[in-house]
Amino acid sequence: MNFYHSTHRHYPEIDRIVQHGAMLKAHVVNTTSQYNLPPNKVKAPRPGDT
């Protein structure tokens, strides 16, 4: 077992939130390109960004 696996804790609720955010971002990108809209210049903040 390597160092990462021996110290990593699994938080499924956080994984779901991160995955949901990624899916929303992908949806916005796909919708923007589908309707030939200009790229979205707004960057959604990530947790920990100040």
Buried (B, 14 or more C-beta within 10 A) or exposed (E): EEEEEEEEEEEEEEEEEEEEEEEEEEEEEEEEEEEEEEEEEEEEEEEEEE
